[in-house]
Amino acid sequence: MEMGMESIQHVERHHKHVPATHQCTSSVSKHIRAPVDIVWSLVRRFDQPQKYKPFVSRCIVQGELKIGSVREVNVKSGLPATTSTERLELLDDTEHILGVKIVGGDHRLKNYSSVITVHPEVIDGRAGTLVTESFLVDVPDGNTKDETCYFVTALINCNLKSLVEVFKIFKSLWRAWWESVFHDFRCFVQELIRYSPGRKGNGEWRLLEWMRVRGDSEYVDSPHVLRQVYE
């Protein structure tokens, strides 16, 4: 999916890094079929990155969550590290921006800083979100800029793919729950009309016809759709 001009301008505005000769920088973007507020509610959790980052096994933040807070992250096996110490540099709930800097740990990512933004967009006529993460990091001795960028970009790409999957699962669970509620409500209305033949109104008949056409398996966007039946 290609980014629109507004999304491109958003990325350019918030993800500008000026690398020194011994540093590299890049960015990764993903489109998520979920409203920006819901996506941000997960991304902003500096204290719980394991909710969508698959390589994080545990995270501990001492004290109140605020700018300057430090988290101790334990990394799962499979990466060339076991711990990472990271500081919260920026948390903007209005612009939806999270900034993090690595300040310690047993890894080779020195002077690593990242910025994550979530930006509203429209995907197939529905509310969606563009998530972008960019980084700036020193190139370790013995590695090239291309090798360093490739490794970090692959790691971020894995994290953002996991974030996309989290919301796919959430959508599936929500659909299953709502279909169950919708089915029960349909049965209730049918029984109500069956035992109250003298009180059948135009609204009820329109509701049954609407349910017959859509079927139980069709996803209903929100409970407010029922209001449309009686308008």
C-alpha positions as a Markdown table, in Angstrom:
| # | Residue | x | y | z |
|---|---|---|---|---|
| 1 | Met | 0.0 | 0.0 | 0.0 |
| 2 | Glu | 1.4 | 3.3 | -1.1 |
| 3 | Met | 1.4 | 6.4 | 1.2 |
| 4 | Gly | -0.5 | 9.5 | 0.3 |
| 5 | Met | 1.0 | 12.9 | 0.2 |
| 6 | Glu | -0.2 | 13.8 | 3.7 |
| 7 | Ser | 1.4 | 10.6 | 5.1 |
| 8 | Ile | 4.6 | 11.3 | 3.3 |
| 9 | Gln | 4.8 | 14.8 | 4.7 |
| 10 | His | 4.1 | 13.4 | 8.2 |
| 11 | Val | 7.0 | 11.0 | 7.9 |
| 12 | Glu | 9.3 | 13.6 | 6.6 |
| 13 | Arg | 8.4 | 16.0 | 9.4 |
| 14 | His | 8.9 | 13.7 | 12.3 |
| 15 | His | 11.6 | 11.2 | 11.1 |
| 16 | Lys | 14.5 | 13.5 | 10.0 |
| 17 | His | 17.8 | 12.2 | 11.4 |
| 18 | Val | 21.2 | 13.7 | 10.5 |
| 19 | Pro | 23.7 | 10.9 | 10.9 |
| 20 | Ala | 27.4 | 11.5 | 11.5 |
| 21 | Thr | 30.0 | 9.8 | 9.3 |
| 22 | His | 30.1 | 6.8 | 11.7 |
| 23 | Gln | 26.3 | 6.5 | 12.0 |
| 24 | Cys | 23.4 | 5.1 | 9.9 |
| 25 | Thr | 19.7 | 5.8 | 9.8 |
| 26 | Ser | 16.5 | 4.4 | 8.2 |
| 27 | Ser | 12.8 | 4.0 | 8.8 |
| 28 | Val | 10.0 | 1.4 | 8.4 |
| 29 | Ser | 6.3 | 2.0 | 7.9 |
| 30 | Lys | 3.3 | -0.3 | 8.2 |
| 31 | His | -0.4 | 0.3 | 7.6 |
| 32 | Ile | -2.9 | -1.0 | 10.2 |
| 33 | Arg | -6.6 | -1.4 | 9.7 |
| 34 | Ala | -7.5 | 0.1 | 13.0 |
| 35 | Pro | -8.3 | 3.6 | 14.3 |
| 36 | Val | -5.3 | 5.7 | 15.3 |
| 37 | Asp | -6.4 | 6.1 | 19.0 |
| 38 | Ile | -6.6 | 2.3 | 19.5 |
| 39 | Val | -3.2 | 1.8 | 17.9 |
| 40 | Trp | -1.6 | 4.6 | 19.9 |
| 41 | Ser | -3.0 | 3.2 | 23.1 |
| 42 | Leu | -0.7 | 0.2 | 22.6 |
| 43 | Val | 2.3 | 1.9 | 21.0 |
| 44 | Arg | 2.6 | 4.5 | 23.8 |
| 45 | Arg | 3.1 | 1.8 | 26.5 |
| 46 | Phe | 6.8 | 2.4 | 27.1 |
| 47 | Asp | 6.4 | 0.2 | 30.2 |
| 48 | Gln | 5.0 | -2.8 | 28.2 |
| 49 | Pro | 6.8 | -3.2 | 24.9 |
| 50 | Gln | 6.3 | -7.0 | 25.1 |
| 51 | Lys | 2.6 | -6.5 | 24.3 |
| 52 | Tyr | 3.6 | -6.5 | 20.6 |
| 53 | Lys | 7.4 | -6.8 | 20.4 |
| 54 | Pro | 8.1 | -10.5 | 20.0 |
| 55 | Phe | 11.7 | -10.5 | 21.2 |
| 56 | Val | 11.0 | -8.8 | 24.6 |
| 57 | Ser | 10.4 | -11.2 | 27.4 |
| 58 | Arg | 10.1 | -8.8 | 30.3 |
| 59 | Cys | 10.2 | -5.0 | 31.0 |
| 60 | Ile | 10.6 | -3.2 | 34.3 |
| 61 | Val | 10.2 | 0.5 | 34.8 |
| 62 | Gln | 11.0 | 2.0 | 38.1 |
| 63 | Gly | 8.7 | 4.8 | 39.4 |
| 64 | Glu | 6.1 | 6.8 | 37.5 |
| 65 | Leu | 6.0 | 6.7 | 33.7 |
| 66 | Lys | 7.2 | 10.1 | 32.5 |
| 67 | Ile | 9.8 | 11.7 | 30.3 |
| 68 | Gly | 13.2 | 10.5 | 31.5 |
| 69 | Ser | 11.9 | 7.2 | 32.8 |
| 70 | Val | 14.2 | 4.2 | 32.3 |
| 71 | Arg | 13.1 | 0.7 | 31.4 |
| 72 | Glu | 15.1 | -2.5 | 31.8 |
| 73 | Val | 14.3 | -4.9 | 29.0 |
| 74 | Asn | 15.1 | -8.6 | 28.9 |
| 75 | Val | 15.5 | -10.0 | 25.4 |
| 76 | Lys | 14.5 | -13.5 | 24.3 |
| 77 | Ser | 17.1 | -15.8 | 22.9 |
| 78 | Gly | 17.8 | -15.5 | 19.2 |
| 79 | Leu | 19.3 | -12.0 | 19.3 |
| 80 | Pro | 22.9 | -11.0 | 20.1 |
| 81 | Ala | 21.8 | -9.5 | 23.4 |
| 82 | Thr | 20.1 | -10.4 | 26.7 |
| 83 | Thr | 19.4 | -7.0 | 28.2 |
| 84 | Ser | 18.8 | -3.4 | 27.1 |
| 85 | Thr | 18.5 | -0.2 | 29.2 |
| 86 | Glu | 16.3 | 2.4 | 27.5 |
| 87 | Arg | 15.1 | 5.9 | 28.4 |
| 88 | Leu | 11.9 | 7.6 | 27.4 |
| 89 | Glu | 12.8 | 10.8 | 25.5 |
| 90 | Leu | 9.5 | 11.9 | 24.1 |
| 91 | Leu | 5.8 | 11.0 | 24.7 |
| 92 | Asp | 3.3 | 13.2 | 22.9 |
| 93 | Asp | -0.3 | 12.0 | 23.2 |
| 94 | Thr | -1.5 | 14.8 | 20.9 |
| 95 | Glu | 0.8 | 14.2 | 18.0 |
| 96 | His | 1.2 | 10.5 | 18.8 |
| 97 | Ile | 4.9 | 10.4 | 19.0 |
| 98 | Leu | 7.2 | 8.1 | 21.1 |
| 99 | Gly | 10.9 | 8.7 | 21.4 |
| 100 | Val | 13.3 | 6.2 | 23.0 |
| 101 | Lys | 17.1 | 6.2 | 23.5 |
| 102 | Ile | 19.2 | 3.1 | 24.4 |
| 103 | Val | 21.5 | 4.0 | 27.3 |
| 104 | Gly | 23.0 | 0.6 | 28.2 |
| 105 | Gly | 22.8 | -3.1 | 27.8 |
| 106 | Asp | 24.9 | -6.0 | 26.6 |
| 107 | His | 24.6 | -5.3 | 22.9 |
| 108 | Arg | 26.4 | -3.4 | 20.2 |
| 109 | Leu | 23.8 | -0.7 | 19.5 |
| 110 | Lys | 25.6 | 2.3 | 20.8 |
| 111 | Asn | 23.9 | 5.8 | 20.8 |
| 112 | Tyr | 20.7 | 4.2 | 19.4 |
| 113 | Ser | 17.7 | 6.4 | 19.3 |
| 114 | Ser | 14.3 | 5.8 | 17.7 |
| 115 | Val | 11.1 | 7.7 | 17.0 |
| 116 | Ile | 7.7 | 6.0 | 16.5 |
| 117 | Thr | 4.7 | 7.9 | 15.2 |
| 118 | Val | 1.1 | 6.8 | 14.4 |
| 119 | His | -0.8 | 8.9 | 11.9 |
| 120 | Pro | -4.5 | 8.5 | 10.9 |
| 121 | Glu | -5.3 | 7.5 | 7.4 |
| 122 | Val | -8.1 | 6.0 | 5.4 |
| 123 | Ile | -7.8 | 2.4 | 4.2 |
| 124 | Asp | -10.5 | 1.1 | 1.8 |
| 125 | Gly | -12.9 | 3.8 | 3.1 |
| 126 | Arg | -12.3 | 2.9 | 6.8 |
| 127 | Ala | -10.3 | 4.5 | 9.6 |
| 128 | Gly | -6.7 | 3.2 | 9.5 |
| 129 | Thr | -3.3 | 4.0 | 10.9 |
| 130 | Leu | 0.1 | 4.6 | 9.5 |
| 131 | Val | 2.8 | 3.5 | 11.9 |
| 132 | Thr | 6.4 | 4.6 | 11.2 |
| 133 | Glu | 9.5 | 3.9 | 13.2 |
| 134 | Ser | 12.9 | 5.5 | 12.4 |
| 135 | Phe | 16.3 | 5.2 | 14.1 |
| 136 | Leu | 19.8 | 6.6 | 14.3 |
| 137 | Val | 22.7 | 4.4 | 15.6 |
| 138 | Asp | 26.4 | 4.1 | 15.6 |
| 139 | Val | 28.0 | 1.6 | 13.2 |
| 140 | Pro | 29.8 | -0.9 | 15.3 |
| 141 | Asp | 33.5 | -1.6 | 14.6 |
| 142 | Gly | 33.8 | -4.4 | 12.1 |
| 143 | Asn | 30.5 | -3.7 | 10.4 |
| 144 | Thr | 29.4 | -1.6 | 7.5 |
| 145 | Lys | 26.6 | 0.9 | 7.4 |
| 146 | Asp | 24.6 | -1.4 | 5.1 |
| 147 | Glu | 25.0 | -4.3 | 7.5 |
| 148 | Thr | 24.0 | -2.2 | 10.5 |
| 149 | Cys | 20.9 | -0.7 | 8.8 |
| 150 | Tyr | 19.9 | -4.2 | 7.5 |
| 151 | Phe | 20.0 | -5.7 | 11.0 |
| 152 | Val | 18.1 | -2.8 | 12.7 |
| 153 | Thr | 15.6 | -2.4 | 9.9 |
| 154 | Ala | 14.8 | -6.2 | 10.0 |
| 155 | Leu | 14.3 | -6.0 | 13.8 |
| 156 | Ile | 11.9 | -3.0 | 13.5 |
| 157 | Asn | 10.1 | -4.7 | 10.6 |
| 158 | Cys | 9.5 | -7.7 | 12.7 |
| 159 | Asn | 8.1 | -5.6 | 15.6 |
| 160 | Leu | 5.8 | -3.7 | 13.4 |
| 161 | Lys | 4.6 | -6.8 | 11.6 |
| 162 | Ser | 3.8 | -8.2 | 15.0 |
| 163 | Leu | 1.9 | -5.0 | 15.8 |
| 164 | Val | -0.2 | -5.5 | 12.7 |
| 165 | Glu | -1.0 | -9.1 | 13.7 |
| 166 | Val | -2.1 | -8.0 | 17.2 |
| 167 | Phe | -4.8 | -5.9 | 15.6 |
| 168 | Lys | -5.8 | -8.6 | 13.1 |
| 169 | Ile | -6.4 | -10.9 | 16.1 |
| 170 | Phe | -8.3 | -8.2 | 18.0 |
| 171 | Lys | -10.5 | -7.6 | 15.0 |
| 172 | Ser | -11.3 | -11.3 | 14.7 |
| 173 | Leu | -12.1 | -11.6 | 18.3 |
| 174 | Trp | -14.3 | -8.5 | 18.2 |
| 175 | Arg | -16.1 | -9.9 | 15.1 |
| 176 | Ala | -16.8 | -13.2 | 16.8 |
| 177 | Trp | -18.1 | -11.5 | 19.9 |
| 178 | Trp | -20.3 | -9.1 | 18.0 |
| 179 | Glu | -21.7 | -11.9 | 15.7 |
| 180 | Ser | -22.7 | -13.8 | 18.9 |
| 181 | Val | -24.4 | -10.8 | 20.3 |
| 182 | Phe | -26.1 | -10.0 | 17.0 |
| 183 | His | -27.4 | -13.5 | 16.7 |
| 184 | Asp | -28.8 | -13.4 | 20.2 |
| 185 | Phe | -30.5 | -10.0 | 19.5 |
| 186 | Arg | -32.0 | -11.3 | 16.3 |
| 187 | Cys | -33.5 | -14.3 | 18.1 |
| 188 | Phe | -34.8 | -12.0 | 20.8 |
| 189 | Val | -36.6 | -9.7 | 18.3 |
| 190 | Gln | -38.1 | -12.6 | 16.4 |
| 191 | Glu | -39.5 | -14.0 | 19.7 |
| 192 | Leu | -40.7 | -10.6 | 20.7 |
| 193 | Ile | -42.7 | -10.2 | 17.4 |
| 194 | Arg | -43.9 | -13.8 | 17.5 |
| 195 | Tyr | -45.5 | -13.3 | 20.9 |
| 196 | Ser | -46.7 | -9.8 | 20.3 |
| 197 | Pro | -48.5 | -10.0 | 16.9 |
| 198 | Gly | -50.6 | -7.0 | 17.6 |
| 199 | Arg | -47.7 | -4.7 | 18.3 |
| 200 | Lys | -45.6 | -5.2 | 15.2 |
| 201 | Gly | -44.4 | -1.9 | 14.0 |
| 202 | Asn | -42.7 | -0.8 | 10.8 |
| 203 | Gly | -39.4 | -0.5 | 12.7 |
| 204 | Glu | -39.4 | -4.1 | 13.7 |
| 205 | Trp | -40.2 | -5.4 | 10.3 |
| 206 | Arg | -37.4 | -3.3 | 8.8 |
| 207 | Leu | -35.0 | -4.7 | 11.4 |
| 208 | Leu | -35.9 | -8.3 | 10.5 |
| 209 | Glu | -35.6 | -7.6 | 6.8 |
| 210 | Trp | -32.2 | -5.9 | 7.3 |
| 211 | Met | -31.0 | -8.9 | 9.3 |
| 212 | Arg | -32.3 | -11.3 | 6.7 |
| 213 | Val | -30.4 | -9.5 | 3.9 |
| 214 | Arg | -27.1 | -9.1 | 5.8 |
| 215 | Gly | -27.1 | -12.5 | 7.5 |
| 216 | Asp | -25.6 | -13.4 | 10.9 |
| 217 | Ser | -22.0 | -13.8 | 9.5 |
| 218 | Glu | -21.7 | -10.2 | 8.2 |
| 219 | Tyr | -19.5 | -8.0 | 10.4 |
| 220 | Val | -21.4 | -5.1 | 12.0 |
| 221 | Asp | -19.1 | -2.1 | 12.4 |
| 222 | Ser | -20.7 | -0.8 | 15.7 |
| 223 | Pro | -23.8 | -1.0 | 17.8 |
| 224 | His | -24.8 | 2.4 | 16.3 |
| 225 | Val | -25.8 | 0.6 | 13.1 |
| 226 | Leu | -29.0 | -0.5 | 14.8 |
| 227 | Arg | -30.0 | 3.2 | 15.2 |
| 228 | Gln | -29.9 | 3.6 | 11.4 |
| 229 | Val | -32.7 | 1.0 | 11.0 |
| 230 | Tyr | -35.2 | 3.2 | 12.9 |
| 231 | Glu | -34.3 | 6.5 | 11.3 |
